[in-house]
Amino acid sequence: MAKEMLTTRDLAEYLNISEKHVYRLISSKKKKIPGTRITGKWLFPKNLIDEFIISDSRKNVAEPGGYKAGETVKVVYERTESTFQWPISND
């Protein structure tokens, strides 16, 4: 039976990172990994960890050409320039 709750050691093995890095993710203000502390021990719901990874991965995906949706891009062709809005959305 697969574990539904992961300890810091389990999470480190699952993500193929060190336990020290798991603690850095816990204390990070930028990317807060989903977990809770029960009786001094950190526990992480596996389904929320999977959702967190998928969600965070989607945020980091650039659109074709390396630009993110909605980003204004200046294009210069042979001494003429134009500005356009990248048309693809992240929805």
Backbone bond lengths (Angstrom), bond angles and torsions (degrees), N, CA, C in turn:
res aa  C-N    CA-C-N  psi(-1)  N-CA   C-N-CA  omega(-1)  CA-C   N-CA-C  phi
1 M - - - 1.460 - - 1.525 109.88 -
2 A 1.317 116.86 131.82 1.465 121.65 -179.67 1.523 110.11 -74.05
3 K 1.313 115.23 145.27 1.465 120.22 179.02 1.524 110.46 -73.53
4 E 1.332 115.91 137.53 1.454 120.61 176.01 1.524 110.61 -91.12
5 M 1.343 116.54 -28.72 1.463 122.01 178.51 1.525 107.81 -117.07
6 L 1.319 115.90 134.33 1.457 121.37 -178.52 1.527 110.08 -111.24
7 T 1.316 116.75 140.31 1.468 121.58 172.03 1.529 107.67 -82.70
8 T 1.319 117.29 175.24 1.468 119.26 177.60 1.525 110.64 -60.51
9 R 1.310 117.24 -38.82 1.472 120.67 178.20 1.527 110.93 -65.61
10 D 1.349 116.19 -45.37 1.467 120.66 178.20 1.531 110.59 -59.74
11 L 1.338 115.64 -44.44 1.468 120.55 -178.61 1.520 110.85 -64.09
12 A 1.324 116.48 -41.61 1.467 120.42 178.32 1.531 110.43 -60.02
13 E 1.317 116.37 -44.03 1.468 120.45 178.16 1.529 110.76 -65.96
14 Y 1.322 117.29 -42.53 1.456 122.47 -178.51 1.534 111.20 -62.43
15 L 1.345 116.48 -40.74 1.465 121.11 -178.83 1.527 113.09 -90.91
16 N 1.336 115.54 -4.41 1.468 121.41 -178.73 1.536 111.68 59.48
17 I 1.338 114.77 45.96 1.465 122.18 176.90 1.530 107.82 -131.63
18 S 1.323 116.67 173.00 1.462 119.79 178.72 1.535 110.36 -80.86
19 E 1.324 115.28 158.87 1.468 119.53 175.18 1.518 110.60 -61.69
20 K 1.314 116.30 -35.69 1.468 121.11 178.47 1.528 110.02 -58.73
21 H 1.336 116.59 -40.15 1.463 120.29 179.19 1.534 110.86 -68.76
22 V 1.323 117.98 -34.08 1.468 121.22 175.80 1.528 109.01 -59.69
23 Y 1.324 117.18 -45.18 1.470 120.22 178.99 1.525 111.69 -64.27
24 R 1.325 117.06 -33.52 1.474 119.64 175.25 1.529 110.28 -64.69
25 L 1.331 117.04 -40.38 1.464 120.68 178.14 1.523 111.30 -65.39
26 I 1.332 116.64 -36.19 1.465 120.77 178.46 1.531 110.28 -63.56
27 S 1.321 116.58 -42.84 1.464 120.38 -174.95 1.524 113.71 -88.29
28 S 1.325 118.15 -4.49 1.457 122.06 -179.09 1.524 111.17 -65.66
29 K 1.320 116.35 132.64 1.467 120.71 176.16 1.520 110.37 -83.83
30 K 1.325 116.62 -24.60 1.461 121.70 -177.11 1.524 111.81 -77.08
31 K 1.316 117.01 -51.37 1.471 121.73 -178.73 1.518 108.39 -123.68
32 K 1.303 116.22 102.92 1.463 121.22 -178.03 1.518 109.56 -89.76
33 I 1.321 116.62 112.98 1.463 121.70 179.88 1.531 108.71 -76.82
34 P 1.339 118.65 137.97 1.469 120.27 -177.13 1.526 112.79 -71.83
35 G 1.305 115.28 123.70 1.455 120.81 179.01 1.513 109.91 -171.86
36 T 1.321 116.16 170.14 1.457 120.77 178.70 1.523 108.93 -141.97
37 R 1.294 115.24 153.17 1.461 120.78 179.57 1.519 108.58 -104.31
38 I 1.323 115.55 119.54 1.471 121.20 179.49 1.522 107.92 -122.00
39 T 1.326 115.21 122.57 1.471 123.32 -176.82 1.530 111.90 46.89
40 G 1.325 115.51 44.11 1.464 121.28 176.03 1.514 115.03 80.94
41 K 1.328 117.35 1.32 1.463 121.44 -177.41 1.529 109.34 -115.87
42 W 1.339 116.72 129.29 1.459 121.02 178.65 1.520 110.34 -77.41
43 L 1.348 115.92 134.40 1.457 122.88 175.50 1.529 109.07 -130.49
44 F 1.329 115.61 142.84 1.458 121.85 -175.15 1.527 109.72 -128.78
45 P 1.345 118.05 120.17 1.462 119.72 176.19 1.533 109.18 -66.50
46 K 1.317 117.53 122.75 1.455 121.88 -175.07 1.526 111.66 -58.40
47 N 1.335 117.24 -40.81 1.464 119.29 -179.25 1.531 111.93 -63.86
48 L 1.336 118.03 -35.83 1.464 120.84 177.79 1.531 111.43 -72.43
49 I 1.321 116.72 -33.36 1.464 120.39 176.11 1.527 109.12 -63.62
50 D 1.336 116.47 -44.77 1.469 120.26 178.38 1.532 110.91 -60.92
51 E 1.324 116.83 -44.99 1.473 121.31 178.30 1.530 110.93 -62.06
52 F 1.333 117.07 -42.63 1.464 122.38 179.41 1.530 110.50 -59.69
53 I 1.323 117.18 -44.91 1.464 121.59 -178.55 1.527 110.13 -65.31
54 I 1.323 117.19 -45.18 1.465 120.98 -179.63 1.525 110.29 -64.27
55 S 1.320 117.22 -47.01 1.458 122.07 -179.76 1.526 111.49 -61.17
56 D 1.327 116.36 -46.13 1.456 120.63 -178.87 1.530 110.73 -67.06
57 S 1.304 117.05 -35.74 1.462 121.10 178.62 1.521 110.85 -65.00
58 R 1.327 116.81 -40.17 1.469 120.70 179.15 1.527 111.68 -63.74
59 K 1.325 117.11 -36.02 1.467 120.95 179.34 1.519 111.52 -64.77
60 N 1.324 116.63 -29.85 1.449 121.07 -175.64 1.520 114.22 -91.51
61 V 1.321 116.90 0.69 1.456 120.05 -178.72 1.518 109.22 -84.31
62 A 1.302 116.01 125.24 1.462 121.33 176.92 1.520 109.04 -87.96
63 E 1.297 115.87 153.40 1.459 121.78 176.05 1.532 108.97 -74.45
64 P 1.328 118.58 168.33 1.461 120.94 177.66 1.524 110.98 -52.38
65 G 1.284 116.69 137.37 1.467 120.86 -178.22 1.516 111.92 90.04
66 G 1.330 117.87 -2.20 1.454 121.39 177.21 1.516 115.05 85.84
67 Y 1.338 118.91 8.50 1.452 121.60 -179.30 1.517 110.11 -107.44
68 K 1.317 115.81 147.00 1.461 120.37 178.82 1.519 109.79 -88.86
69 A 1.325 116.27 155.58 1.459 122.05 -179.58 1.522 110.58 -57.23
70 G 1.330 116.53 138.93 1.456 122.10 178.43 1.517 114.80 81.39
71 E 1.308 117.51 -6.17 1.456 121.26 -178.58 1.536 109.71 -76.98
72 T 1.332 116.98 134.17 1.454 121.22 176.87 1.519 108.55 -81.30
73 V 1.326 115.04 132.50 1.456 120.68 -174.90 1.519 109.15 -125.80
74 K 1.310 116.69 134.35 1.460 121.15 176.30 1.523 107.51 -101.25
75 V 1.327 114.93 127.75 1.458 120.49 -178.77 1.516 108.85 -118.61
76 V 1.314 116.85 132.01 1.466 121.41 -179.97 1.521 108.42 -117.70
77 Y 1.340 115.66 123.29 1.461 122.24 176.33 1.517 109.18 -124.10
78 E 1.284 118.40 117.86 1.460 124.06 174.68 1.527 112.96 39.16
79 R 1.291 116.46 60.64 1.466 124.42 175.17 1.529 115.35 71.43
80 T 1.321 118.38 7.74 1.466 120.34 172.07 1.519 106.99 -117.02
81 E 1.285 117.12 147.06 1.458 118.90 179.68 1.515 110.69 -133.41
82 S 1.311 114.93 150.41 1.457 121.16 176.91 1.521 108.19 -144.66
83 T 1.316 116.83 155.63 1.454 122.59 179.00 1.524 107.83 -119.26
84 F 1.329 116.25 136.71 1.458 119.34 177.50 1.503 110.23 -140.55
85 Q 1.328 116.92 161.63 1.457 124.08 178.44 1.522 107.52 -95.29
86 W 1.335 118.26 129.05 1.461 121.65 178.57 1.525 107.32 -63.13
87 P 1.335 119.58 123.46 1.473 122.24 -168.56 1.529 116.53 -80.60
88 I 1.292 120.50 -14.72 1.464 121.75 -174.49 1.519 109.96 -86.71
89 S 1.336 117.20 136.85 1.471 120.73 179.02 1.517 109.85 -102.82
90 N 1.347 115.97 160.46 1.469 122.30 178.73 1.511 112.46 -89.85
91 D 1.318 117.97 4.66 1.465 120.63 -177.56 1.441 110.69 -67.01
